[in-house]
Amino acid sequence: MEEYAREPCPWRIVDDCGGAFSMGVIGGGVVHSFLGARNAPAGFRYRLAGSLMAVKHKAPIVGGNFAIWGGLFSTFDCTLVHLRQKEDPWNSITSGALTGAVLAARSGAVAMTGSAVIGGVLLAMIEGIGILMTRFSAEQFRPTNPQMQDPSLENQEAPLSQFQ
């Protein structure tokens, strides 16, 4: 289950942090453009100015929050890959739980536990869906003819009993 398109582990942290920041800025820009326009006074000019002001002030904050989450997740993932010497879905699930726990550390042990459970469950669902999609797409291209599976059987003549 190794992903070949990913960077090696030390650079993966920086790559994931930047990608998460970009997703957060884009998503935060879309959301806060609507919220800024909705909360602005009536009139097109005021709504446009309110939308742009909200995006300018809030989108980088959302992007930074996403970058922190992505950086922590990748750091835990790389650490677990190094310690366990294998790359499997359990690393992602554990990384999600640890990231949730660390981000909720200021709120106390109960909040840490709840966030760890939520992070682990969400990553388990994401990994499970990814595994199911991979298996479904692999079976979609599996040949249905049993002779097509073994190339040595393709050139053999059919028995005469089939044609009689």
OpenMM code with the backbone's topology and positions (N, CA, C; nanometers):
from openmm import Vec3, app, unit

residues = "MET GLU GLU TYR ALA ARG GLU PRO CYS PRO TRP ARG ILE VAL ASP ASP CYS GLY GLY ALA PHE SER MET GLY VAL ILE GLY GLY GLY VAL VAL HIS SER PHE LEU GLY ALA ARG ASN ALA PRO ALA GLY PHE ARG TYR ARG LEU ALA GLY SER LEU MET ALA VAL LYS HIS LYS ALA PRO ILE VAL GLY GLY ASN PHE ALA ILE TRP GLY GLY LEU PHE SER THR PHE ASP CYS THR LEU VAL HIS LEU ARG GLN LYS GLU ASP PRO TRP ASN SER ILE THR SER GLY ALA LEU THR GLY ALA VAL LEU ALA ALA ARG SER GLY ALA VAL ALA MET THR GLY SER ALA VAL ILE GLY GLY VAL LEU LEU ALA MET ILE GLU GLY ILE GLY ILE LEU MET THR ARG PHE SER ALA GLU GLN PHE ARG PRO THR ASN PRO GLN MET GLN ASP PRO SER LEU GLU ASN GLN GLU ALA PRO LEU SER GLN PHE GLN".split()
positions = [
    Vec3(0.0826, -0.1189, 0.0000),
    Vec3(0.0000, 0.0000, 0.0000),
    Vec3(0.0870, 0.1252, 0.0000),
    Vec3(0.1977, 0.1168, -0.0666),
    Vec3(0.2883, 0.2295, -0.0687),
    Vec3(0.2457, 0.3281, -0.1759),
    Vec3(0.2502, 0.4551, -0.1415),
    Vec3(0.2138, 0.5587, -0.2374),
    Vec3(0.3415, 0.6064, -0.3052),
    Vec3(0.3487, 0.5890, -0.4352),
    Vec3(0.4712, 0.6203, -0.5070),
    Vec3(0.4799, 0.7663, -0.5465),
    Vec3(0.3706, 0.8385, -0.5454),
    Vec3(0.3703, 0.9772, -0.5899),
    Vec3(0.4098, 1.0739, -0.4789),
    Vec3(0.4334, 1.0256, -0.3587),
    Vec3(0.4621, 1.1131, -0.2461),
    Vec3(0.6115, 1.1356, -0.2320),
    Vec3(0.6437, 1.2469, -0.1700),
    Vec3(0.7827, 1.2801, -0.1427),
    Vec3(0.8388, 1.1871, -0.0352),
    Vec3(0.9718, 1.1756, -0.0262),
    Vec3(1.0291, 1.1007, 0.0856),
    Vec3(0.9975, 1.1715, 0.2176),
    Vec3(1.0095, 1.0980, 0.3248),
    Vec3(0.9523, 1.1422, 0.4508),
    Vec3(0.9949, 1.2805, 0.5023),
    Vec3(1.1190, 1.3198, 0.5056),
    Vec3(1.1435, 1.4539, 0.5617),
    Vec3(1.0804, 1.5650, 0.4787),
    Vec3(1.0773, 1.5474, 0.3473),
    Vec3(1.0210, 1.6520, 0.2611),
    Vec3(0.8697, 1.6443, 0.2535),
    Vec3(0.8141, 1.5302, 0.2907),
    Vec3(0.6692, 1.5132, 0.2901),
    Vec3(0.6021, 1.6092, 0.3879),
    Vec3(0.6682, 1.6363, 0.4988),
    Vec3(0.6110, 1.7266, 0.5994),
    Vec3(0.5926, 1.8658, 0.5406),
    Vec3(0.6956, 1.9155, 0.4738),
    Vec3(0.6880, 2.0487, 0.4130),
    Vec3(0.5858, 2.0502, 0.3007),
    Vec3(0.5849, 1.9451, 0.2205),
    Vec3(0.4918, 1.9350, 0.1085),
    Vec3(0.3468, 1.9325, 0.1583),
    Vec3(0.3188, 1.8512, 0.2581),
    Vec3(0.1829, 1.8424, 0.3115),
    Vec3(0.1417, 1.9707, 0.3824),
    Vec3(0.2370, 2.0337, 0.4481),
    Vec3(0.2067, 2.1602, 0.5164),
    Vec3(0.1673, 2.2676, 0.4145),
    Vec3(0.2403, 2.2768, 0.3066),
    Vec3(0.2082, 2.3740, 0.2019),
    Vec3(0.0783, 2.3419, 0.1312),
    Vec3(0.0557, 2.2147, 0.1040),
    Vec3(-0.0701, 2.1756, 0.0399),
    Vec3(-0.1905, 2.2030, 0.1281),
    Vec3(-0.1761, 2.1765, 0.2573),
    Vec3(-0.2856, 2.2035, 0.3502),
    Vec3(-0.3102, 2.3539, 0.3621),
    Vec3(-0.2033, 2.4333, 0.3622),
    Vec3(-0.2202, 2.5786, 0.3667),
    Vec3(-0.2959, 2.6274, 0.2436),
    Vec3(-0.2591, 2.5757, 0.1272),
    Vec3(-0.3265, 2.6165, 0.0038),
    Vec3(-0.4740, 2.5793, 0.0048),
    Vec3(-0.5044, 2.4570, 0.0491),
    Vec3(-0.6451, 2.4164, 0.0567),
    Vec3(-0.7220, 2.5031, 0.1551),
    Vec3(-0.6596, 2.5346, 0.2681),
    Vec3(-0.7260, 2.6182, 0.3682),
    Vec3(-0.7508, 2.7593, 0.3193),
    Vec3(-0.6547, 2.8162, 0.2487),
    Vec3(-0.6714, 2.9516, 0.1968),
    Vec3(-0.7807, 2.9557, 0.0900),
    Vec3(-0.7803, 2.8583, 0.0013),
    Vec3(-0.8823, 2.8558, -0.1040),
    Vec3(-1.0206, 2.8325, -0.0439),
    Vec3(-1.0325, 2.7303, 0.0400),
    Vec3(-1.1619, 2.7020, 0.1024),
    Vec3(-1.2071, 2.8153, 0.1936),
    Vec3(-1.1147, 2.8696, 0.2728),
    Vec3(-1.1484, 2.9820, 0.3591),
    Vec3(-1.1859, 3.1058, 0.2799),
    Vec3(-1.1211, 3.1254, 0.1655),
    Vec3(-1.1553, 3.2389, 0.0800),
    Vec3(-1.2966, 3.2282, 0.0257),
    Vec3(-1.3339, 3.1089, -0.0162),
    Vec3(-1.4700, 3.0888, -0.0685),
    Vec3(-1.5731, 3.1102, 0.0422),
    Vec3(-1.5523, 3.0461, 0.1558),
    Vec3(-1.6492, 3.0561, 0.2652),
    Vec3(-1.6601, 3.1990, 0.3159),
    Vec3(-1.5457, 3.2630, 0.3398),
    Vec3(-1.5496, 3.3975, 0.3980),
    Vec3(-1.5906, 3.5044, 0.2976),
    Vec3(-1.5810, 3.4763, 0.1682),
    Vec3(-1.6337, 3.5725, 0.0715),
    Vec3(-1.7862, 3.5780, 0.0822),
    Vec3(-1.8490, 3.4621, 0.0983),
    Vec3(-1.9947, 3.4604, 0.1174),
    Vec3(-2.0341, 3.5227, 0.2511),
    Vec3(-1.9613, 3.4877, 0.3571),
    Vec3(-1.9950, 3.5416, 0.4887),
    Vec3(-1.9733, 3.6923, 0.4946),
    Vec3(-1.8662, 3.7402, 0.4330),
    Vec3(-1.8392, 3.8844, 0.4319),
    Vec3(-1.9443, 3.9609, 0.3539),
    Vec3(-1.9885, 3.9050, 0.2426),
    Vec3(-2.0931, 3.9712, 0.1635),
    Vec3(-2.2266, 3.9688, 0.2377),
    Vec3(-2.2547, 3.8605, 0.3057),
    Vec3(-2.3812, 3.8507, 0.3778),
    Vec3(-2.3884, 3.9473, 0.4960),
    Vec3(-2.2755, 3.9685, 0.5627),
    Vec3(-2.2743, 4.0543, 0.6810),
    Vec3(-2.2496, 4.2016, 0.6494),
    Vec3(-2.2275, 4.2350, 0.5241),
    Vec3(-2.2011, 4.3739, 0.4853),
    Vec3(-2.3334, 4.4498, 0.4688),
    Vec3(-2.3289, 4.5837, 0.4724),
    Vec3(-2.4513, 4.6624, 0.4468),
    Vec3(-2.5016, 4.6408, 0.3041),
    Vec3(-2.6282, 4.6779, 0.2806),
    Vec3(-2.6902, 4.6604, 0.1495),
    Vec3(-2.6199, 4.7460, 0.0449),
    Vec3(-2.6203, 4.6976, -0.0759),
    Vec3(-2.5561, 4.7675, -0.1867),
    Vec3(-2.4397, 4.6857, -0.2397),
    Vec3(-2.4313, 4.6799, -0.3730),
    Vec3(-2.3297, 4.5960, -0.4359),
    Vec3(-2.1890, 4.6358, -0.3944),
    Vec3(-2.1614, 4.7657, -0.3933),
    Vec3(-2.0273, 4.8135, -0.3611),
    Vec3(-1.9882, 4.7750, -0.2188),
    Vec3(-2.0813, 4.7872, -0.1235),
    Vec3(-2.0527, 4.7548, 0.0156),
    Vec3(-2.0373, 4.6040, 0.0360),
    Vec3(-2.1200, 4.5289, -0.0349),
    Vec3(-2.1108, 4.3830, -0.0238),
    Vec3(-1.9788, 4.3321, -0.0833),
    Vec3(-1.9367, 4.3889, -0.1957),
    Vec3(-1.8093, 4.3496, -0.2552),
    Vec3(-1.6936, 4.3860, -0.1632),
    Vec3(-1.6975, 4.5070, -0.1073),
    Vec3(-1.5911, 4.5484, -0.0161),
    Vec3(-1.5898, 4.4617, 0.1101),
    Vec3(-1.7080, 4.4289, 0.1638),
    Vec3(-1.7152, 4.3426, 0.2812),
    Vec3(-1.6642, 4.2031, 0.2528),
    Vec3(-1.6943, 4.1524, 0.1344),
    Vec3(-1.6474, 4.0206, 0.0944),
    Vec3(-1.4951, 4.0182, 0.0828),
    Vec3(-1.4392, 4.1161, 0.0142),
    Vec3(-1.2934, 4.1218, -0.0028),
    Vec3(-1.2216, 4.1419, 0.1307),
    Vec3(-1.2791, 4.2233, 0.2185),
    Vec3(-1.2174, 4.2473, 0.3487),
    Vec3(-1.2177, 4.1194, 0.4329),
    Vec3(-1.3282, 4.0462, 0.4302),
    Vec3(-1.3358, 3.9218, 0.5065),
    Vec3(-1.2366, 3.8189, 0.4541),
    Vec3(-1.2243, 3.8095, 0.3220),
    Vec3(-1.1288, 3.7152, 0.2636),
    Vec3(-0.9865, 3.7544, 0.3012),
    Vec3(-0.9567, 3.8821, 0.2947),
    Vec3(-0.8221, 3.9293, 0.3251),
    Vec3(-0.7830, 3.9025, 0.4701),
    Vec3(-0.8789, 3.9134, 0.5607),
    Vec3(-0.8483, 3.8961, 0.7019),
    Vec3(-0.8600, 3.7520, 0.7501),
    Vec3(-0.9538, 3.6767, 0.6974),
    Vec3(-0.9840, 3.5446, 0.7531),
    Vec3(-0.9220, 3.4275, 0.6769),
    Vec3(-0.9068, 3.4360, 0.5461),
    Vec3(-0.8561, 3.3225, 0.4688),
    Vec3(-0.7150, 3.2803, 0.5110),
    Vec3(-0.6221, 3.3733, 0.5372),
    Vec3(-0.4901, 3.3278, 0.5837),
    Vec3(-0.4944, 3.2582, 0.7197),
    Vec3(-0.5881, 3.2957, 0.8038),
    Vec3(-0.6004, 3.2303, 0.9343),
    Vec3(-0.6468, 3.0859, 0.9165),
    Vec3(-0.7462, 3.0668, 0.8317),
    Vec3(-0.7945, 2.9310, 0.8043),
    Vec3(-0.6830, 2.8486, 0.7391),
    Vec3(-0.6104, 2.9083, 0.6459),
    Vec3(-0.4987, 2.8390, 0.5824),
    Vec3(-0.3908, 2.8002, 0.6828),
    Vec3(-0.3611, 2.8888, 0.7764),
    Vec3(-0.2626, 2.8577, 0.8800),
    Vec3(-0.3073, 2.7445, 0.9697),
    Vec3(-0.4357, 2.7427, 1.0030),
    Vec3(-0.4881, 2.6325, 1.0850),
    Vec3(-0.4785, 2.4994, 1.0108),
    Vec3(-0.5104, 2.5014, 0.8821),
    Vec3(-0.4971, 2.3796, 0.8025),
    Vec3(-0.3502, 2.3370, 0.7938),
    Vec3(-0.2596, 2.4332, 0.7785),
    Vec3(-0.1170, 2.4015, 0.7682),
    Vec3(-0.0652, 2.3393, 0.8975),
    Vec3(-0.1115, 2.3890, 1.0102),
    Vec3(-0.0701, 2.3306, 1.1377),
    Vec3(-0.1174, 2.1861, 1.1468),
    Vec3(-0.2431, 2.1623, 1.1096),
    Vec3(-0.2957, 2.0264, 1.1144),
    Vec3(-0.2165, 1.9358, 1.0194),
    Vec3(-0.1944, 1.9820, 0.8957),
    Vec3(-0.1212, 1.9006, 0.7982),
    Vec3(0.0222, 1.8737, 0.8398),
    Vec3(0.0878, 1.9740, 0.8979),
    Vec3(0.2256, 1.9553, 0.9429),
    Vec3(0.2358, 1.8571, 1.0579),
    Vec3(0.1463, 1.8688, 1.1551),
    Vec3(0.1470, 1.7743, 1.2667),
    Vec3(0.1161, 1.6325, 1.2193),
    Vec3(0.0160, 1.6194, 1.1346),
    Vec3(-0.0209, 1.4882, 1.0841),
    Vec3(0.0959, 1.4233, 1.0108),
    Vec3(0.1611, 1.4976, 0.9232),
    Vec3(0.2733, 1.4421, 0.8469),
    Vec3(0.3918, 1.4095, 0.9365),
    Vec3(0.4139, 1.4924, 1.0377),
    Vec3(0.5232, 1.4652, 1.1310),
    Vec3(0.4982, 1.3353, 1.2060),
    Vec3(0.3774, 1.3174, 1.2566),
    Vec3(0.3449, 1.1925, 1.3250),
    Vec3(0.3509, 1.0745, 1.2283),
    Vec3(0.3042, 1.0926, 1.1062),
    Vec3(0.3057, 0.9844, 1.0078),
    Vec3(0.4489, 0.9423, 0.9769),
    Vec3(0.5357, 1.0385, 0.9532),
    Vec3(0.6762, 1.0058, 0.9240),
    Vec3(0.7443, 0.9405, 1.0435),
    Vec3(0.7117, 0.9873, 1.1630),
    Vec3(0.7693, 0.9275, 1.2832),
    Vec3(0.7256, 0.7820, 1.2975),
    Vec3(0.5978, 0.7560, 1.2739),
    Vec3(0.5492, 0.6185, 1.2847),
    Vec3(0.6065, 0.5286, 1.1750),
    Vec3(0.6233, 0.5829, 1.0554),
    Vec3(0.6861, 0.5046, 0.9484),
    Vec3(0.8281, 0.4679, 0.9879),
    Vec3(0.8995, 0.5617, 1.0477),
    Vec3(1.0373, 0.5348, 1.0905),
    Vec3(1.0422, 0.4325, 1.2039),
    Vec3(0.9532, 0.4463, 1.3022),
    Vec3(0.9551, 0.3558, 1.4166),
    Vec3(0.9078, 0.2152, 1.3810),
    Vec3(0.8023, 0.2039, 1.3015),
    Vec3(0.7447, 0.0740, 1.2683),
    Vec3(0.8104, 0.0082, 1.1477),
    Vec3(0.8842, 0.0851, 1.0691),
    Vec3(0.9517, 0.0352, 0.9488),
    Vec3(0.8546, -0.0226, 0.8457),
    Vec3(0.7324, 0.0293, 0.8427),
    Vec3(0.6376, -0.0079, 0.7379),
    Vec3(0.5367, 0.1049, 0.7221),
    Vec3(0.4819, 0.1112, 0.6016),
    Vec3(0.3855, 0.2157, 0.5701),
    Vec3(0.2513, 0.1494, 0.5416),
    Vec3(0.1573, 0.1651, 0.6341),
    Vec3(0.0264, 0.1042, 0.6200),
    Vec3(-0.0799, 0.1983, 0.6760),
    Vec3(-0.2076, 0.1627, 0.6617),
    Vec3(-0.3146, 0.2517, 0.7092),
    Vec3(-0.3114, 0.2793, 0.8597),
    Vec3(-0.2532, 0.1896, 0.9377),
    Vec3(-0.2482, 0.2130, 1.0824),
    Vec3(-0.1665, 0.3365, 1.1168),
    Vec3(-0.0655, 0.3669, 1.0371),
    Vec3(0.0123, 0.4897, 1.0613),
    Vec3(-0.0756, 0.6129, 1.0457),
    Vec3(-0.1577, 0.6173, 0.9419),
    Vec3(-0.2449, 0.7318, 0.9194),
    Vec3(-0.3504, 0.7438, 1.0281),
    Vec3(-0.4079, 0.6319, 1.0677),
    Vec3(-0.5110, 0.6345, 1.1712),
    Vec3(-0.4520, 0.6838, 1.3029),
    Vec3(-0.3366, 0.6312, 1.3407),
    Vec3(-0.2710, 0.6731, 1.4645),
    Vec3(-0.2270, 0.8187, 1.4554),
    Vec3(-0.1796, 0.8601, 1.3395),
    Vec3(-0.1388, 0.9995, 1.3216),
    Vec3(-0.2569, 1.0937, 1.3363),
    Vec3(-0.3713, 1.0565, 1.2829),
    Vec3(-0.4910, 1.1382, 1.2985),
    Vec3(-0.5325, 1.1511, 1.4439),
    Vec3(-0.5246, 1.0395, 1.5177),
    Vec3(-0.5605, 1.0429, 1.6596),
    Vec3(-0.4619, 1.1290, 1.7382),
    Vec3(-0.3334, 1.1132, 1.7115),
    Vec3(-0.2331, 1.1929, 1.7832),
    Vec3(-0.2441, 1.3414, 1.7493),
    Vec3(-0.2727, 1.3726, 1.6244),
    Vec3(-0.2894, 1.5127, 1.5845),
    Vec3(-0.4089, 1.5748, 1.6545),
    Vec3(-0.5197, 1.5033, 1.6591),
    Vec3(-0.6368, 1.5533, 1.7299),
    Vec3(-0.6083, 1.5756, 1.8769),
    Vec3(-0.5346, 1.4841, 1.9382),
    Vec3(-0.5028, 1.4972, 2.0799),
    Vec3(-0.4111, 1.6167, 2.1061),
    Vec3(-0.3094, 1.6340, 2.0235),
    Vec3(-0.2155, 1.7453, 2.0447),
    Vec3(-0.2845, 1.8802, 2.0236),
    Vec3(-0.3695, 1.8889, 1.9231),
    Vec3(-0.4367, 2.0163, 1.8974),
    Vec3(-0.5377, 2.0522, 2.0062),
    Vec3(-0.5865, 1.9536, 2.0806),
    Vec3(-0.6822, 1.9797, 2.1883),
    Vec3(-0.6163, 1.9794, 2.3256),
    Vec3(-0.4843, 1.9775, 2.3310),
    Vec3(-0.4130, 1.9649, 2.4586),
    Vec3(-0.4417, 2.0798, 2.5544),
    Vec3(-0.4654, 2.1982, 2.5046),
    Vec3(-0.4899, 2.3129, 2.5921),
    Vec3(-0.6247, 2.3062, 2.6619),
    Vec3(-0.7129, 2.2213, 2.6132),
    Vec3(-0.8476, 2.2125, 2.6697),
    Vec3(-0.8609, 2.1062, 2.7778),
    Vec3(-0.7586, 2.0273, 2.8020),
    Vec3(-0.7634, 1.9265, 2.9071),
    Vec3(-0.7648, 1.7843, 2.8542),
    Vec3(-0.7557, 1.6917, 2.9490),
    Vec3(-0.7435, 1.5503, 2.9128),
    Vec3(-0.8712, 1.4954, 2.8487),
    Vec3(-0.9871, 1.5400, 2.8952),
    Vec3(-1.1123, 1.4902, 2.8388),
    Vec3(-1.1264, 1.5345, 2.6935),
    Vec3(-1.0954, 1.6608, 2.6663),
    Vec3(-1.1019, 1.7109, 2.5286),
    Vec3(-0.9979, 1.6432, 2.4407),
    Vec3(-0.8800, 1.6168, 2.4969),
    Vec3(-0.7768, 1.5469, 2.4196),
    Vec3(-0.8241, 1.4080, 2.3790),
    Vec3(-0.8850, 1.3369, 2.4733),
    Vec3(-0.9330, 1.2024, 2.4444),
    Vec3(-1.0420, 1.2052, 2.3384),
    Vec3(-1.1364, 1.2980, 2.3531),
    Vec3(-1.2433, 1.3089, 2.2536),
    Vec3(-1.1910, 1.3432, 2.1161),
    Vec3(-1.0980, 1.4375, 2.1092),
    Vec3(-1.0410, 1.4752, 1.9794),
    Vec3(-0.9572, 1.3631, 1.9202),
    Vec3(-0.8888, 1.2876, 2.0050),
    Vec3(-0.8108, 1.1746, 1.9550),
    Vec3(-0.9017, 1.0681, 1.8955),
    Vec3(-1.0129, 1.0405, 1.9623),
    Vec3(-1.1075, 0.9407, 1.9103),
    Vec3(-1.1665, 0.9887, 1.7782),
    Vec3(-1.2072, 1.1148, 1.7735),
    Vec3(-1.2656, 1.1686, 1.6503),
    Vec3(-1.1626, 1.1668, 1.5370),
    Vec3(-1.0391, 1.2093, 1.5653),
    Vec3(-0.9349, 1.2076, 1.4627),
    Vec3(-0.9050, 1.0674, 1.4129),
    Vec3(-0.8977, 0.9700, 1.5056),
    Vec3(-0.8717, 0.8325, 1.4654),
    Vec3(-0.9853, 0.7736, 1.3839),
    Vec3(-1.1095, 0.8009, 1.4247),
    Vec3(-1.2252, 0.7475, 1.3525),
    Vec3(-1.2351, 0.8096, 1.2130),
    Vec3(-1.2147, 0.9412, 1.2032),
    Vec3(-1.2209, 1.0057, 1.0716),
    Vec3(-1.1143, 0.9503, 0.9772),
    Vec3(-0.9929, 0.9342, 1.0278),
    Vec3(-0.8873, 0.8805, 0.9417),
    Vec3(-0.9117, 0.7340, 0.9090),
    Vec3(-0.9709, 0.6586, 1.0012),
    Vec3(-1.0045, 0.5193, 0.9716),
    Vec3(-1.1088, 0.5122, 0.8609),
    Vec3(-1.2064, 0.6022, 0.8643),
    Vec3(-1.3071, 0.6043, 0.7579),
    Vec3(-1.2444, 0.6433, 0.6250),
    Vec3(-1.1574, 0.7424, 0.6257),
    Vec3(-1.0910, 0.7845, 0.5018),
    Vec3(-1.0054, 0.6713, 0.4458),
    Vec3(-0.9276, 0.6060, 0.5316),
    Vec3(-0.8439, 0.4948, 0.4857),
    Vec3(-0.9301, 0.3783, 0.4358),
    Vec3(-1.0385, 0.3495, 0.5064),
    Vec3(-1.1271, 0.2406, 0.4638),
    Vec3(-1.1894, 0.2671, 0.3286),
    Vec3(-1.2336, 0.3895, 0.3063),
    Vec3(-1.2916, 0.4244, 0.1765),
    Vec3(-1.1851, 0.4147, 0.0676),
    Vec3(-1.0633, 0.4585, 0.0987),
    Vec3(-0.9548, 0.4475, 0.0012),
    Vec3(-0.9234, 0.3033, -0.0346),
    Vec3(-0.9238, 0.2150, 0.0641),
    Vec3(-0.8977, 0.0736, 0.0387),
    Vec3(-1.0103, 0.0130, -0.0444),
    Vec3(-1.1352, 0.0463, -0.0098),
    Vec3(-1.2486, -0.0056, -0.0864),
    Vec3(-1.2458, 0.0427, -0.2312),
    Vec3(-1.2126, 0.1693, -0.2506),
    Vec3(-1.2052, 0.2226, -0.3874),
    Vec3(-1.0939, 0.1543, -0.4660),
    Vec3(-0.9817, 0.1283, -0.4030),
    Vec3(-0.8714, 0.0612, -0.4707),
    Vec3(-0.9101, -0.0812, -0.5094),
    Vec3(-0.9738, -0.1524, -0.4187),
    Vec3(-1.0159, -0.2898, -0.4496),
    Vec3(-1.1225, -0.2923, -0.5580),
    Vec3(-1.2165, -0.1990, -0.5514),
    Vec3(-1.3220, -0.1949, -0.6525),
    Vec3(-1.2637, -0.1666, -0.7899),
    Vec3(-1.1730, -0.0702, -0.7971),
    Vec3(-1.1155, -0.0372, -0.9277),
    Vec3(-1.0239, -0.1491, -0.9776),
    Vec3(-0.9598, -0.2238, -0.8887),
    Vec3(-0.8744, -0.3347, -0.9314),
    Vec3(-0.9591, -0.4489, -0.9854),
    Vec3(-1.0718, -0.4778, -0.9225),
    Vec3(-1.1577, -0.5865, -0.9699),
    Vec3(-1.2314, -0.5486, -1.0981),
    Vec3(-1.2466, -0.4217, -1.1213),
    Vec3(-1.3148, -0.3751, -1.2409),
    Vec3(-1.2372, -0.4146, -1.3667),
    Vec3(-1.1061, -0.4210, -1.3579),
    Vec3(-1.0229, -0.4506, -1.4733),
    Vec3(-0.9727, -0.5943, -1.4756),
    Vec3(-1.0188, -0.6781, -1.3847),
    Vec3(-0.9788, -0.8178, -1.3828),
    Vec3(-1.0488, -0.8904, -1.4975),
    Vec3(-0.9757, -0.9717, -1.5757),
    Vec3(-1.0393, -1.0412, -1.6882),
    Vec3(-1.1386, -1.1458, -1.6384),
    Vec3(-1.2487, -1.1600, -1.7111),
    Vec3(-1.3522, -1.2558, -1.6728),
    Vec3(-1.3299, -1.3926, -1.7370),
    Vec3(-1.2559, -1.3979, -1.8459),
    Vec3(-1.2278, -1.5230, -1.9148),
    Vec3(-1.1119, -1.5923, -1.8428),
    Vec3(-1.1290, -1.7161, -1.7942),
    Vec3(-1.0193, -1.7816, -1.7222),
    Vec3(-0.8987, -1.8088, -1.8108),
    Vec3(-0.9171, -1.8246, -1.9430),
    Vec3(-0.8036, -1.8466, -2.0308),
    Vec3(-0.7191, -1.7209, -2.0456),
    Vec3(-0.7771, -1.6040, -2.0243),
    Vec3(-0.7025, -1.4789, -2.0380),
    Vec3(-0.6058, -1.4586, -1.9216),
    Vec3(-0.6271, -1.5273, -1.8103),
    Vec3(-0.5407, -1.5084, -1.6949),
    Vec3(-0.4065, -1.5775, -1.7136),
    Vec3(-0.4017, -1.6890, -1.7849),
    Vec3(-0.2779, -1.7622, -1.8073),
    Vec3(-0.2381, -1.7480, -1.9537),
    Vec3(-0.1307, -1.6750, -1.9838),
    Vec3(-0.0931, -1.6527, -2.1241),
    Vec3(-0.0555, -1.7814, -2.1972),
    Vec3(-0.0127, -1.8845, -2.1255),
    Vec3(0.0256, -2.0086, -2.1940),
    Vec3(-0.0955, -2.0827, -2.2485),
    Vec3(-0.2159, -2.0536, -2.1955),
    Vec3(-0.3371, -2.1212, -2.2423),
    Vec3(-0.3971, -2.0561, -2.3656),
    Vec3(-0.3553, -1.9381, -2.4020),
    Vec3(-0.4157, -1.8658, -2.5134),
    Vec3(-0.3897, -1.9325, -2.6477),
    Vec3(-0.2709, -1.9910, -2.6674),
    Vec3(-0.2336, -2.0468, -2.7979),
    Vec3(-0.2705, -2.1930, -2.8137),
    Vec3(-0.3296, -2.2561, -2.7131),
    Vec3(-0.3672, -2.3970, -2.7242),
    Vec3(-0.4955, -2.4099, -2.8047),
    Vec3(-0.5036, -2.5209, -2.8753),
    Vec3(-0.6246, -2.5476, -2.9519),
    Vec3(-0.7358, -2.5956, -2.8608),
    Vec3(-0.8573, -2.5652, -2.8971),
    Vec3(-0.9727, -2.6095, -2.8174),
    Vec3(-0.9950, -2.7580, -2.8406),
    Vec3(-1.0399, -2.8313, -2.7379),
    Vec3(-1.0670, -2.9744, -2.7575),
    Vec3(-1.1801, -2.9962, -2.8576),
    Vec3(-1.1729, -3.1083, -2.9280),
    Vec3(-1.2733, -3.1373, -3.0311),
    Vec3(-1.4111, -3.1595, -2.9727),
    Vec3(-1.4195, -3.1984, -2.8476),
    Vec3(-1.5514, -3.2240, -2.7870),
    Vec3(-1.6350, -3.0979, -2.7765),
    Vec3(-1.5722, -2.9833, -2.7815),
    Vec3(-1.6489, -2.8576, -2.7762),
    Vec3(-1.7273, -2.8349, -2.9032),
    Vec3(-1.6764, -2.8802, -3.0168),
    Vec3(-1.7386, -2.8505, -3.1446),
    Vec3(-1.8330, -2.9603, -3.1922),
    Vec3(-1.8460, -3.0681, -3.1202),
    Vec3(-1.9301, -3.1783, -3.1657),
    Vec3(-2.0666, -3.1731, -3.1028),
] * unit.nanometer
topology = app.Topology()
chain = topology.addChain("A")
for resn in residues:
    res = topology.addResidue(resn, chain)
    for name in ("N", "CA", "C"):
        topology.addAtom(name, app.Element.getBySymbol(name[0]), res)
